[in-house]
């Protein structure tokens, strides 16, 4: 059995998945954060002098939730829920070219493309 | 070009992806949270009386990060990074049976299985 009747009187009990979805979207979850902070990457290639490249990394705490849905039919037995996980990751990124010096090679340099992270943000991924 | 030499002198600059990974794991990201809160689901089936079922939903703010990796070879051009997103979701869940009254049907009841969320937790998903 379940103890629904007791809990139904509690002030914290939400009446449906839609209420729960509302809570997760509006009230409690506003203050998530995602930082963009510099980090040095070393760009390497055999026969070349490695070179530092100042990139950014992302870290933070973003909103996520898992809300059971109403069970409507037999076919919906299973893990049926609203699921969402926001991920602190690059919002803007672009390719930059780094030229390495490669003495003894012909030509004596190599160009490498590096993905440069400009800005990070909590971005929602809806999970299946 | 890039402005690495200037930034290299800054106190906040991390020297490698490994340092960055360390920061995201140890220092800043400890206080993530994931709540377990009751919500009423309605269990329905055609020809039966719907019934409330007190389940739980999960919501919170969990750690996530995206850290560019060192570029080592030509083949690694692309979006090569450590990526991790922790997701506030059920740690423990089990199936419960709900019996609906279905007057006029034979037998006059139907049993339905519902996934009951016992406890939620930030669980790390490593993304590809």
gemmi code that builds the backbone of each chain (N, CA, C; Angstrom):
import gemmi

chains = {
    "A": [
        ("UNK", (0.823, -1.219, 0.000), (0.000, 0.000, 0.000), (0.854, 1.264, 0.000)),
        ("UNK", (0.181, 2.390, 0.073), (0.930, 3.648, 0.141), (0.261, 4.551, 1.168)),
        ("UNK", (1.020, 5.499, 1.642), (0.515, 6.339, 2.706), (0.052, 7.701, 2.187)),
        ("UNK", (-0.658, 7.644, 1.090), (-1.032, 8.876, 0.400), (-1.944, 9.777, 1.199)),
        ("UNK", (-2.885, 9.205, 1.891), (-3.874, 10.036, 2.566), (-3.228, 10.898, 3.642)),
        ("UNK", (-2.241, 10.341, 4.325), (-1.555, 11.147, 5.337), (-0.786, 12.291, 4.661)),
        ("UNK", (0.010, 11.930, 3.676), (0.845, 12.934, 3.025), (0.015, 13.982, 2.285)),
        ("UNK", (-1.176, 13.578, 1.849), (-2.004, 14.506, 1.083), (-2.338, 15.752, 1.876)),
        ("UNK", (-2.287, 15.637, 3.214), (-2.601, 16.797, 4.038), (-1.399, 17.716, 4.246)),
        ("UNK", (-0.222, 17.227, 3.918), (0.993, 18.026, 4.138), (1.003, 19.256, 3.246)),
        ("UNK", (1.588, 20.333, 3.735), (1.610, 21.574, 2.956), (2.577, 21.497, 1.768)),
        ("UNK", (3.537, 20.573, 1.831), (4.573, 20.527, 0.798), (4.209, 19.644, -0.384)),
        ("UNK", (3.122, 18.947, -0.265), (2.797, 17.977, -1.307), (2.269, 18.650, -2.560)),
        ("UNK", (2.857, 18.309, -3.666), (2.389, 18.859, -4.936), (1.362, 17.926, -5.556)),
        ("UNK", (0.402, 18.529, -6.245), (-0.732, 17.726, -6.693), (-0.529, 17.011, -8.011)),
        ("UNK", (0.444, 17.421, -8.799), (0.636, 16.738, -10.071), (2.042, 16.981, -10.608)),
        ("UNK", (2.364, 16.234, -11.633), (3.650, 16.405, -12.295), (3.794, 17.810, -12.853)),
        ("UNK", (2.660, 18.368, -13.264), (2.734, 19.719, -13.829), (3.120, 20.745, -12.776)),
        ("UNK", (2.562, 20.588, -11.553), (2.977, 21.456, -10.456), (4.470, 21.299, -10.201)),
        ("UNK", (4.910, 20.050, -10.231), (6.319, 19.777, -9.951), (7.206, 20.423, -11.006)),
        ("UNK", (6.771, 20.314, -12.236), (7.520, 20.904, -13.340), (7.603, 22.422, -13.157)),
        ("UNK", (6.499, 22.982, -12.670), (6.453, 24.424, -12.419), (7.468, 24.815, -11.342)),
        ("UNK", (7.495, 24.041, -10.284), (8.443, 24.315, -9.193), (9.880, 24.302, -9.712)),
        ("UNK", (10.195, 23.274, -10.478), (11.567, 23.135, -10.940), (11.940, 24.243, -11.918)),
        ("UNK", (10.928, 24.790, -12.585), (11.257, 25.826, -13.556), (11.289, 27.224, -12.969)),
        ("UNK", (10.458, 27.472, -11.969), (10.288, 28.855, -11.536), (10.920, 29.181, -10.178)),
        ("UNK", (10.623, 28.393, -9.197), (10.886, 28.846, -7.835), (12.312, 28.629, -7.338)),
        ("UNK", (12.654, 27.380, -7.226), (13.844, 27.037, -6.470), (15.106, 27.092, -7.302)),
        ("UNK", (14.940, 26.963, -8.604), (16.091, 26.608, -9.411), (16.711, 27.778, -10.146)),
        ("UNK", (16.365, 28.987, -9.746), (16.848, 30.131, -10.506), (18.359, 30.325, -10.448)),
        ("UNK", (18.936, 30.108, -9.287), (20.304, 30.561, -9.093), (21.367, 29.521, -9.462)),
        ("UNK", (21.206, 28.942, -10.630), (22.292, 28.060, -11.044), (23.443, 28.914, -11.580)),
        ("UNK", (24.600, 28.325, -11.698), (25.762, 29.110, -12.132), (26.695, 28.257, -12.966)),
        ("UNK", (27.444, 28.926, -13.822), (28.354, 28.252, -14.750), (29.487, 29.234, -15.055)),
        ("UNK", (30.674, 28.906, -14.624), (31.800, 29.823, -14.768), (32.657, 29.514, -15.988)),
        ("UNK", (33.268, 30.568, -16.520), (34.224, 30.460, -17.613), (35.585, 30.844, -17.028)),
        ("UNK", (36.522, 29.905, -16.996), (37.799, 30.213, -16.348), (38.969, 29.769, -17.220)),
        ("UNK", (40.050, 30.610, -17.284), (41.158, 30.272, -18.180), (41.957, 29.048, -17.740)),
        ("UNK", (42.444, 28.340, -18.724), (43.298, 27.167, -18.484), (44.281, 27.076, -19.653)),
        ("UNK", (45.504, 26.663, -19.367), (46.508, 26.533, -20.420), (46.484, 25.123, -21.009)),
        ("UNK", (46.335, 25.073, -22.314), (46.488, 23.798, -23.031), (47.872, 23.790, -23.652)),
        ("UNK", (48.498, 22.636, -23.721), (49.741, 22.548, -24.485), (49.414, 21.949, -25.844)),
        ("UNK", (49.842, 22.678, -26.882), (49.613, 22.193, -28.241), (50.891, 21.487, -28.696)),
        ("UNK", (50.743, 20.217, -29.083), (51.922, 19.404, -29.382), (51.821, 18.754, -30.757)),
        ("UNK", (52.977, 18.521, -31.342), (53.042, 17.642, -32.513), (54.465, 17.108, -32.618)),
        ("UNK", (54.571, 15.878, -33.046), (55.895, 15.258, -33.095), (56.807, 16.042, -34.031)),
        ("UNK", (58.043, 16.293, -33.576), (59.001, 17.037, -34.378), (58.867, 18.548, -34.240)),
        ("UNK", (57.898, 18.996, -33.443), (57.673, 20.441, -33.291), (57.847, 20.835, -31.825)),
        ("UNK", (58.080, 22.132, -31.639), (58.126, 22.652, -30.271), (56.698, 22.855, -29.779)),
        ("UNK", (56.406, 22.279, -28.626), (55.041, 22.447, -28.106), (54.846, 23.895, -27.682)),
        ("UNK", (53.621, 24.308, -27.643), (53.329, 25.712, -27.374), (52.107, 25.822, -26.477)),
        ("UNK", (52.127, 26.776, -25.528), (50.944, 26.926, -24.682), (49.848, 27.691, -25.417)),
        ("UNK", (48.643, 27.357, -25.074), (47.475, 28.031, -25.657), (46.491, 28.280, -24.516)),
        ("UNK", (46.134, 29.539, -24.340), (45.224, 29.855, -23.237), (43.777, 29.693, -23.699)),
        ("UNK", (43.166, 28.670, -23.173), (41.770, 28.375, -23.485), (40.937, 28.651, -22.228)),
        ("UNK", (39.669, 28.341, -22.267), (38.827, 28.415, -21.081), (38.181, 27.070, -20.822)),
        ("UNK", (37.906, 26.806, -19.542), (37.077, 25.649, -19.228), (35.826, 26.112, -18.507)),
        ("UNK", (34.849, 25.234, -18.461), (33.554, 25.554, -17.869), (33.332, 24.672, -16.643)),
        ("UNK", (32.832, 25.262, -15.583), (32.358, 24.419, -14.480), (31.275, 25.167, -13.734)),
        ("UNK", (30.365, 24.405, -13.159), (29.276, 25.040, -12.453), (28.276, 24.032, -11.922)),
        ("UNK", (27.180, 24.586, -11.444), (26.084, 23.754, -10.949), (24.802, 24.212, -11.626)),
        ("UNK", (24.274, 23.327, -12.439), (23.108, 23.676, -13.250), (21.893, 22.866, -12.802)),
        ("UNK", (20.747, 23.365, -13.144), (19.494, 22.721, -12.761), (19.300, 21.372, -13.420)),
        ("UNK", (18.761, 20.451, -12.653), (18.289, 19.210, -13.267), (17.103, 18.686, -12.477)),
        ("UNK", (16.277, 17.919, -13.157), (15.134, 17.344, -12.461), (14.661, 16.053, -13.122)),
        ("UNK", (13.908, 15.319, -12.334), (13.322, 14.043, -12.756), (11.940, 13.988, -12.125)),
        ("UNK", (10.905, 14.013, -12.935), (9.539, 14.065, -12.407), (8.702, 12.935, -12.995)),
        ("UNK", (8.209, 12.029, -12.124), (7.349, 10.955, -12.640), (6.102, 11.550, -13.278)),
        ("UNK", (5.660, 10.929, -14.329), (4.477, 11.391, -15.046), (3.270, 10.553, -14.650)),
        ("UNK", (2.117, 11.071, -14.940), (0.920, 10.264, -14.719), (0.954, 9.004, -15.576)),
        ("UNK", (0.531, 7.902, -14.956), (0.466, 6.645, -15.684), (-0.898, 6.555, -16.347)),
        ("UNK", (-0.916, 6.461, -17.650), (-2.193, 6.508, -18.350), (-2.634, 5.180, -18.955)),
        ("UNK", (-1.689, 4.440, -19.464), (-2.086, 3.204, -20.131), (-1.063, 2.119, -19.845)),
        ("UNK", (-1.461, 0.910, -20.154), (-0.583, -0.227, -19.891), (0.746, -0.081, -20.631)),
        ("UNK", (0.658, 0.481, -21.827), (1.865, 0.558, -22.650), (2.912, 1.488, -22.027)),
        ("UNK", (2.454, 2.333, -21.098), (3.417, 3.268, -20.516), (4.104, 2.736, -19.270)),
        ("UNK", (3.946, 1.455, -18.983), (4.735, 0.909, -17.883), (6.199, 1.044, -18.265)),
        ("UNK", (6.962, 1.518, -17.339), (8.378, 1.739, -17.625), (8.814, 3.036, -16.990)),
        ("UNK", (9.980, 3.471, -17.326), (10.546, 4.653, -16.713), (10.069, 5.887, -17.472)),
        ("UNK", (8.826, 6.271, -17.198), (8.234, 7.386, -17.914), (8.277, 8.626, -17.025)),
        ("UNK", (9.075, 9.592, -17.395), (9.254, 10.767, -16.546), (9.724, 11.946, -17.379)),
        ("UNK", (9.473, 13.165, -16.856), (10.147, 14.339, -17.403), (11.571, 14.323, -16.873)),
        ("UNK", (12.536, 14.389, -17.753), (13.929, 14.406, -17.311), (14.631, 15.553, -18.000)),
        ("UNK", (15.379, 16.292, -17.240), (16.122, 17.392, -17.826), (17.391, 17.612, -17.026)),
        ("UNK", (18.476, 17.811, -17.722), (19.748, 18.039, -17.045), (20.444, 19.192, -17.766)),
        ("UNK", (20.663, 20.281, -17.057), (21.396, 21.380, -17.684), (22.883, 21.176, -17.424)),
        ("UNK", (23.650, 21.523, -18.441), (25.048, 21.146, -18.503), (25.852, 22.447, -18.685)),
        ("UNK", (26.837, 22.658, -17.813), (27.701, 23.841, -17.903), (28.726, 23.607, -19.000)),
        ("UNK", (28.474, 24.198, -20.158), (29.326, 23.925, -21.312), (29.399, 25.149, -22.223)),
        ("UNK", (30.254, 25.113, -23.241), (30.448, 26.318, -24.047), (29.176, 26.780, -24.752)),
        ("UNK", (28.906, 28.074, -24.619), (27.837, 28.679, -25.397), (28.411, 29.242, -26.698)),
        ("UNK", (29.575, 29.854, -26.582), (30.276, 30.337, -27.765), (31.661, 29.714, -27.813)),
        ("UNK", (32.019, 29.190, -28.967), (33.358, 28.640, -29.169), (33.725, 28.866, -30.626)),
        ("UNK", (35.000, 29.086, -30.889), (35.409, 29.144, -32.295), (36.803, 28.555, -32.472)),
        ("UNK", (37.119, 28.268, -33.711), (38.400, 27.644, -34.017), (39.488, 28.701, -34.094)),
        ("UNK", (40.629, 28.417, -33.478), (41.790, 29.285, -33.624), (42.938, 28.443, -34.184)),
        ("UNK", (43.796, 29.114, -34.943), (44.932, 28.412, -35.529), (46.189, 28.713, -34.712)),
        ("UNK", (46.879, 27.660, -34.308), (48.147, 27.803, -33.595), (49.253, 27.293, -34.518)),
        ("UNK", (50.312, 28.094, -34.688), (51.422, 27.679, -35.538), (52.584, 27.194, -34.668)),
        ("UNK", (52.971, 25.951, -34.846), (54.094, 25.384, -34.094), (55.363, 25.467, -34.931)),
        ("UNK", (56.493, 25.764, -34.275), (57.782, 25.739, -34.958), (58.311, 24.314, -34.970)),
        ("UNK", (58.699, 23.878, -36.158), (59.147, 22.495, -36.318), (60.504, 22.500, -37.035)),
        ("UNK", (61.592, 22.825, -36.329), (62.902, 22.914, -36.974), (63.301, 21.558, -37.562)),
        ("UNK", (63.803, 21.569, -38.749), (64.206, 20.300, -39.385), (63.107, 19.723, -40.256)),
        ("UNK", (61.910, 20.291, -40.165), (60.849, 19.815, -41.054), (60.711, 20.802, -42.212)),
        ("UNK", (60.045, 20.356, -43.231), (59.886, 21.199, -44.406), (58.415, 21.237, -44.817)),
        ("UNK", (57.731, 22.354, -44.684), (58.213, 23.618, -44.125), (58.432, 23.518, -42.605)),
        ("UNK", (59.198, 24.454, -42.040), (59.578, 24.326, -40.615), (58.493, 24.815, -39.649)),
        ("UNK", (57.249, 24.563, -39.999), (56.153, 24.909, -39.081), (54.944, 24.028, -39.391)),
        ("UNK", (54.066, 23.933, -38.426), (52.785, 23.254, -38.644), (51.680, 24.106, -38.036)),
        ("UNK", (50.563, 24.150, -38.726), (49.398, 24.872, -38.203), (48.421, 23.871, -37.599)),
        ("UNK", (47.913, 24.211, -36.408), (46.923, 23.334, -35.783), (45.684, 24.139, -35.394)),
        ("UNK", (44.547, 23.506, -35.573), (43.295, 24.164, -35.187), (42.903, 23.728, -33.781)),
        ("UNK", (42.559, 24.713, -32.970), (42.154, 24.427, -31.596), (40.785, 25.070, -31.358)),
        ("UNK", (39.911, 24.332, -30.719), (38.591, 24.889, -30.395), (38.714, 25.776, -29.160)),
        ("UNK", (38.486, 27.061, -29.349), (38.622, 28.028, -28.269), (37.251, 28.307, -27.645)),
        ("UNK", (37.165, 28.067, -26.345), (35.910, 28.271, -25.615), (35.821, 29.730, -25.195)),
        ("UNK", (34.833, 30.447, -25.715), (34.694, 31.862, -25.376), (33.865, 32.081, -24.124)),
        ("UNK", (32.736, 31.408, -24.058), (31.848, 31.615, -22.919), (31.047, 30.367, -22.599)),
        ("UNK", (30.892, 30.129, -21.305), (30.156, 28.946, -20.844), (28.787, 29.339, -20.302)),
        ("UNK", (27.883, 28.392, -20.320), (26.516, 28.646, -19.853), (25.842, 27.323, -19.490)),
        ("UNK", (24.920, 27.362, -18.558), (24.098, 26.173, -18.296), (23.157, 25.983, -19.477)),
        ("UNK", (23.300, 24.887, -20.176), (22.452, 24.614, -21.335), (21.682, 23.316, -21.077)),
        ("UNK", (20.364, 23.418, -21.216), (19.509, 22.278, -20.875), (19.558, 21.191, -21.929)),
        ("UNK", (19.802, 19.984, -21.483), (19.708, 18.830, -22.365), (18.498, 18.014, -21.905)),
        ("UNK", (17.564, 17.810, -22.816), (16.422, 16.991, -22.460), (16.789, 15.541, -22.760)),
        ("UNK", (16.718, 14.722, -21.740), (17.175, 13.332, -21.875), (16.022, 12.430, -22.265)),
        ("UNK", (16.328, 11.399, -23.008), (15.271, 10.488, -23.465), (14.934, 9.484, -22.369)),
    ],
    "B": [
        ("UNK", (45.983, 35.506, -33.422), (46.849, 35.226, -32.267), (46.032, 35.066, -30.990)),
        ("UNK", (46.730, 34.899, -29.917), (46.057, 34.783, -28.629), (46.857, 35.564, -27.593)),
        ("UNK", (46.200, 35.923, -26.520), (46.831, 36.772, -25.523), (47.330, 35.968, -24.328)),
        ("UNK", (47.983, 34.858, -24.632), (48.389, 33.921, -23.587), (49.426, 34.487, -22.635)),
        ("UNK", (50.379, 35.237, -23.138), (51.456, 35.685, -22.256), (50.949, 36.602, -21.154)),
        ("UNK", (49.959, 37.430, -21.498), (49.413, 38.288, -20.462), (48.685, 37.466, -19.402)),
        ("UNK", (47.818, 36.600, -19.885), (47.017, 35.813, -18.956), (47.869, 34.846, -18.144)),
        ("UNK", (48.990, 34.426, -18.714), (49.838, 33.461, -18.016), (50.322, 33.991, -16.673)),
        ("UNK", (50.348, 35.322, -16.541), (50.815, 35.890, -15.286), (49.700, 36.004, -14.247)),
        ("UNK", (48.465, 35.838, -14.674), (47.349, 35.977, -13.745), (47.366, 34.879, -12.688)),
        ("UNK", (46.888, 35.190, -11.492), (46.906, 34.206, -10.418), (45.870, 33.097, -10.609)),
        ("UNK", (44.866, 33.359, -11.422), (43.771, 32.395, -11.558), (43.981, 31.394, -12.681)),
        ("UNK", (45.035, 31.578, -13.424), (45.210, 30.729, -14.591), (45.676, 29.325, -14.192)),
        ("UNK", (44.985, 28.353, -14.686), (45.379, 26.970, -14.414), (46.286, 26.476, -15.523)),
        ("UNK", (47.256, 25.631, -15.130), (48.295, 25.274, -16.084), (47.937, 24.140, -17.018)),
        ("UNK", (46.957, 23.353, -16.694), (46.624, 22.235, -17.583), (45.204, 21.755, -17.338)),
        ("UNK", (44.734, 20.924, -18.237), (43.409, 20.326, -18.090), (43.315, 19.532, -16.796)),
        ("UNK", (44.446, 18.940, -16.391), (44.408, 18.136, -15.168), (44.162, 19.005, -13.945)),
        ("UNK", (44.819, 20.190, -13.922), (44.536, 21.135, -12.836), (43.059, 21.513, -12.830)),
        ("UNK", (42.546, 21.746, -14.020), (41.144, 22.161, -14.145), (40.215, 21.056, -13.641)),
        ("UNK", (40.555, 19.843, -14.005), (39.764, 18.690, -13.573), (39.784, 18.590, -12.050)),
        ("UNK", (40.957, 18.880, -11.488), (41.113, 18.856, -10.035), (40.217, 19.904, -9.379)),
        ("UNK", (40.223, 21.118, -9.941), (39.378, 22.195, -9.403), (37.912, 21.791, -9.406)),
        ("UNK", (37.489, 21.245, -10.534), (36.067, 20.910, -10.644), (35.694, 19.776, -9.697)),
        ("UNK", (36.673, 18.946, -9.357), (36.332, 17.818, -8.492), (36.434, 18.153, -7.017)),
        ("UNK", (37.359, 19.033, -6.650), (37.663, 19.192, -5.232), (37.149, 20.495, -4.620)),
        ("UNK", (37.458, 21.593, -5.244), (37.329, 22.874, -4.551), (35.945, 23.487, -4.567)),
        ("UNK", (35.537, 23.842, -5.753), (34.378, 24.711, -5.865), (33.061, 23.957, -5.854)),
        ("UNK", (33.137, 22.715, -6.229), (31.904, 22.051, -6.631), (31.296, 21.154, -5.572)),
        ("UNK", (31.745, 21.305, -4.341), (31.279, 20.369, -3.327), (29.790, 20.482, -3.022)),
        ("UNK", (29.288, 21.695, -2.977), (27.974, 21.893, -2.384), (26.827, 21.770, -3.388)),
        ("UNK", (26.851, 20.726, -4.179), (25.686, 20.543, -5.034), (24.549, 19.938, -4.197)),
        ("UNK", (23.350, 19.991, -4.728), (22.221, 19.491, -3.949), (21.174, 18.892, -4.871)),
        ("UNK", (20.409, 17.981, -4.306), (19.387, 17.249, -5.065), (18.313, 16.829, -4.076)),
        ("UNK", (17.132, 17.380, -4.237), (16.055, 17.134, -3.276), (15.087, 16.054, -3.734)),
        ("UNK", (14.527, 15.379, -2.747), (13.476, 14.383, -2.976), (12.202, 14.963, -2.389)),
        ("UNK", (11.195, 15.214, -3.226), (9.999, 15.874, -2.720), (8.739, 15.179, -3.227)),
        ("UNK", (7.719, 15.024, -2.329), (6.519, 14.276, -2.739), (5.685, 14.986, -3.799)),
        ("UNK", (5.091, 14.198, -4.645), (4.185, 14.705, -5.681), (3.106, 13.634, -5.916)),
        ("UNK", (1.892, 14.084, -6.178), (0.807, 13.130, -6.419), (0.688, 12.822, -7.905)),
        ("UNK", (0.748, 11.556, -8.219), (0.443, 11.107, -9.582), (-0.980, 10.577, -9.587)),
        ("UNK", (-1.655, 10.757, -10.703), (-2.962, 10.115, -10.830), (-2.797, 8.877, -11.702)),
        ("UNK", (-3.250, 7.762, -11.156), (-3.168, 6.511, -11.895), (-4.522, 6.282, -12.563)),
        ("UNK", (-4.476, 6.139, -13.894), (-5.728, 6.077, -14.658), (-5.767, 4.856, -15.551)),
        ("UNK", (-6.991, 4.393, -15.796), (-7.192, 3.420, -16.866), (-8.653, 3.500, -17.293)),
        ("UNK", (-8.881, 3.324, -18.581), (-10.237, 3.471, -19.090), (-11.171, 2.472, -18.425)),
        ("UNK", (-12.329, 2.934, -17.998), (-13.310, 2.071, -17.355), (-13.063, 1.895, -15.864)),
        ("UNK", (-11.994, 2.525, -15.352), (-11.668, 2.386, -13.930), (-11.703, 3.749, -13.250)),
        ("UNK", (-11.837, 3.719, -11.934), (-11.752, 4.962, -11.172), (-10.282, 5.323, -10.993)),
        ("UNK", (-9.928, 6.526, -11.345), (-8.522, 6.929, -11.187), (-8.210, 7.052, -9.703)),
        ("UNK", (-6.948, 6.928, -9.385), (-6.561, 6.896, -7.983), (-5.273, 7.682, -7.799)),
        ("UNK", (-5.163, 8.426, -6.684), (-3.913, 9.151, -6.472), (-2.832, 8.222, -5.952)),
        ("UNK", (-1.605, 8.551, -6.295), (-0.453, 7.773, -5.830), (0.629, 8.775, -5.452)),
        ("UNK", (1.074, 8.689, -4.213), (2.083, 9.652, -3.780), (3.467, 9.150, -4.139)),
        ("UNK", (4.058, 9.817, -5.090), (5.402, 9.478, -5.541), (6.344, 10.610, -5.103)),
        ("UNK", (7.575, 10.548, -5.507), (8.514, 11.646, -5.277), (9.084, 12.119, -6.591)),
        ("UNK", (9.443, 13.398, -6.636), (10.211, 13.877, -7.784), (11.537, 14.436, -7.297)),
        ("UNK", (12.463, 14.585, -8.213), (13.817, 15.021, -7.890), (14.062, 16.370, -8.544)),
        ("UNK", (14.681, 17.273, -7.816), (15.176, 18.484, -8.469), (16.346, 19.023, -7.681)),
        ("UNK", (17.248, 19.664, -8.382), (18.429, 20.172, -7.712), (19.402, 20.809, -8.678)),
        ("UNK", (20.583, 21.087, -8.153), (21.662, 21.662, -8.952), (22.901, 20.842, -8.720)),
        ("UNK", (23.322, 20.196, -9.783), (24.437, 19.254, -9.678), (25.631, 19.759, -10.485)),
        ("UNK", (26.771, 19.263, -10.138), (28.012, 19.680, -10.791), (28.067, 19.278, -12.252)),
        ("UNK", (28.612, 20.173, -13.065), (28.956, 19.766, -14.422), (30.162, 20.567, -14.888)),
        ("UNK", (30.877, 20.017, -15.811), (32.040, 20.725, -16.340), (32.380, 20.300, -17.756)),
        ("UNK", (33.140, 21.153, -18.403), (33.611, 20.939, -19.764), (35.032, 21.488, -19.807)),
        ("UNK", (36.013, 20.632, -20.006), (37.417, 21.049, -19.953), (38.136, 20.643, -21.234)),
        ("UNK", (38.636, 21.621, -21.998), (39.371, 21.266, -23.216), (40.607, 20.444, -22.848)),
        ("UNK", (40.943, 19.508, -23.701), (42.093, 18.649, -23.462), (43.258, 19.123, -24.304)),
        ("UNK", (44.431, 18.667, -23.950), (45.585, 18.963, -24.794), (45.388, 18.374, -26.189)),
        ("UNK", (45.800, 19.160, -27.178), (45.715, 18.686, -28.555), (47.020, 17.959, -28.879)),
        ("UNK", (46.930, 16.684, -29.202), (48.156, 15.917, -29.389), (48.451, 15.554, -30.841)),
        ("UNK", (47.436, 15.272, -31.595), (47.709, 14.830, -32.967), (46.654, 15.387, -33.905)),
        ("UNK", (46.950, 15.312, -35.173), (46.029, 15.829, -36.175), (44.657, 15.168, -36.082)),
        ("UNK", (44.671, 13.884, -35.756), (43.414, 13.130, -35.736), (42.475, 13.636, -34.642)),
        ("UNK", (43.053, 14.336, -33.642), (42.201, 14.776, -32.544), (41.571, 16.144, -32.776)),
        ("UNK", (41.687, 16.672, -33.987), (40.951, 17.900, -34.250), (39.464, 17.603, -34.089)),
        ("UNK", (38.796, 18.433, -33.377), (37.375, 18.203, -33.105), (37.083, 18.602, -31.678)),
        ("UNK", (35.921, 18.269, -31.237), (35.481, 18.676, -29.920), (35.988, 17.670, -28.890)),
        ("UNK", (37.257, 17.810, -28.542), (37.870, 16.859, -27.630), (37.968, 17.491, -26.245)),
        ("UNK", (37.209, 16.983, -25.314), (37.166, 17.604, -23.988), (36.697, 16.591, -22.954)),
        ("UNK", (37.081, 16.837, -21.697), (36.448, 16.116, -20.595), (35.067, 16.738, -20.418)),
        ("UNK", (34.043, 15.913, -20.415), (32.685, 16.431, -20.211), (32.000, 15.599, -19.151)),
        ("UNK", (31.364, 16.246, -18.242), (30.651, 15.512, -17.212), (29.462, 16.334, -16.757)),
        ("UNK", (28.350, 15.687, -16.590), (27.145, 16.374, -16.141), (26.469, 15.495, -15.101)),
        ("UNK", (26.380, 15.997, -13.887), (25.671, 15.227, -12.859), (24.201, 15.610, -12.901)),
        ("UNK", (23.379, 14.609, -12.686), (21.955, 14.696, -12.959), (21.220, 14.327, -11.669)),
        ("UNK", (20.326, 15.204, -11.226), (19.532, 14.950, -10.018), (18.415, 13.978, -10.379)),
        ("UNK", (18.615, 12.719, -10.026), (17.651, 11.688, -10.431), (17.575, 10.572, -9.395)),
        ("UNK", (16.661, 9.623, -9.564), (16.482, 8.623, -8.513), (17.720, 7.750, -8.301)),
        ("UNK", (18.087, 7.639, -7.028), (19.128, 6.685, -6.666), (18.491, 5.337, -6.331)),
        ("UNK", (17.383, 5.421, -5.618), (16.631, 4.205, -5.317), (15.205, 4.363, -5.824)),
        ("UNK", (14.735, 3.358, -6.528), (13.350, 3.344, -6.995), (12.894, 1.893, -7.022)),
        ("UNK", (11.617, 1.678, -6.761), (11.109, 0.317, -6.935), (9.672, 0.341, -7.440)),
        ("UNK", (9.246, -0.806, -7.916), (7.906, -0.900, -8.481), (6.885, -1.113, -7.386)),
        ("UNK", (5.777, -0.372, -7.469), (4.662, -0.616, -6.556), (3.424, -0.926, -7.390)),
        ("UNK", (2.571, -1.748, -6.810), (1.344, -2.128, -7.517), (0.179, -1.295, -6.983)),
        ("UNK", (-0.551, -0.673, -7.874), (-1.748, 0.090, -7.514), (-2.951, -0.644, -8.100)),
        ("UNK", (-3.940, -0.895, -7.266), (-5.138, -1.584, -7.738), (-6.264, -0.581, -7.949)),
        ("UNK", (-6.744, -0.490, -9.165), (-7.851, 0.419, -9.489), (-9.176, -0.342, -9.466)),
        ("UNK", (-10.215, 0.333, -8.980), (-11.560, -0.250, -9.019), (-12.183, 0.028, -10.382)),
        ("UNK", (-12.699, -1.018, -10.991), (-13.244, -0.889, -12.338), (-14.638, -1.505, -12.374)),
        ("UNK", (-15.652, -0.796, -11.825), (-17.003, -1.370, -11.774), (-17.522, -1.638, -13.181)),
        ("UNK", (-18.129, -2.799, -13.346), (-18.646, -3.148, -14.666), (-17.671, -3.961, -15.478)),
        ("UNK", (-16.422, -4.074, -15.021), (-15.474, -4.927, -15.731), (-15.368, -6.253, -14.989)),
        ("UNK", (-14.802, -7.215, -15.665), (-14.677, -8.531, -15.056), (-13.245, -9.017, -15.205)),
        ("UNK", (-12.460, -9.157, -14.146), (-12.823, -8.814, -12.755), (-12.942, -7.304, -12.572)),
        ("UNK", (-13.593, -6.863, -11.483), (-13.875, -5.425, -11.325), (-12.702, -4.633, -10.760)),
        ("UNK", (-11.492, -4.998, -11.144), (-10.319, -4.227, -10.719), (-9.193, -4.436, -11.735)),
        ("UNK", (-8.238, -3.551, -11.732), (-7.031, -3.696, -12.555), (-5.825, -3.333, -11.709)),
        ("UNK", (-4.767, -4.097, -11.872), (-3.527, -3.788, -11.147), (-2.577, -3.063, -12.088)),
        ("UNK", (-1.959, -1.995, -11.574), (-0.987, -1.265, -12.395), (0.322, -1.110, -11.630)),
        ("UNK", (1.415, -1.246, -12.358), (2.733, -1.081, -11.733), (3.199, 0.360, -11.929)),
        ("UNK", (3.662, 0.953, -10.852), (4.158, 2.326, -10.907), (5.574, 2.359, -10.329)),
        ("UNK", (6.455, 3.062, -10.998), (7.824, 3.195, -10.491), (7.840, 4.238, -9.384)),
        ("UNK", (8.132, 3.778, -8.176), (8.139, 4.665, -7.012), (9.567, 5.143, -6.736)),
        ("UNK", (9.746, 6.459, -6.730), (11.064, 7.065, -6.488), (11.277, 7.185, -4.979)),
        ("UNK", (12.261, 6.482, -4.450), (12.506, 6.533, -3.016), (13.434, 7.667, -2.633)),
        ("UNK", (14.535, 7.777, -3.372), (15.512, 8.805, -3.018), (16.245, 9.311, -4.245)),
        ("UNK", (16.497, 10.617, -4.257), (17.186, 11.251, -5.387), (18.613, 11.621, -4.996)),
        ("UNK", (19.457, 11.716, -5.992), (20.862, 12.044, -5.757), (21.470, 12.612, -7.038)),
        ("UNK", (22.460, 13.473, -6.901), (23.221, 13.899, -8.083), (24.061, 12.711, -8.555)),
        ("UNK", (23.795, 12.239, -9.741), (24.533, 11.102, -10.283), (25.248, 11.546, -11.556)),
        ("UNK", (26.557, 11.319, -11.586), (27.358, 11.810, -12.697), (27.160, 10.983, -13.956)),
        ("UNK", (26.889, 11.679, -15.047), (26.829, 11.033, -16.347), (28.022, 11.538, -17.153)),
        ("UNK", (28.870, 10.640, -17.601), (29.978, 11.071, -18.432), (29.495, 11.073, -19.872)),
        ("UNK", (29.583, 12.235, -20.503), (29.026, 12.383, -21.845), (30.090, 12.095, -22.895)),
        ("UNK", (29.660, 11.568, -24.011), (30.620, 11.240, -25.070), (30.938, 12.482, -25.896)),
    ],
}
model = gemmi.Model(1)
for chain_id, residues in chains.items():
    chain = gemmi.Chain(chain_id)
    for i, (resn, *xyz) in enumerate(residues, 1):
        res = gemmi.Residue()
        res.name, res.seqid = resn, gemmi.SeqId(i, " ")
        for name, pos in zip(("N", "CA", "C"), xyz):
            atom = gemmi.Atom()
            atom.name, atom.element = name, gemmi.Element(name[0])
            atom.pos, atom.b_iso = gemmi.Position(*pos), 0.0
            res.add_atom(atom)
        chain.add_residue(res)
    model.add_chain(chain)
structure = gemmi.Structure()
structure.add_model(model)
structure.setup_entities()
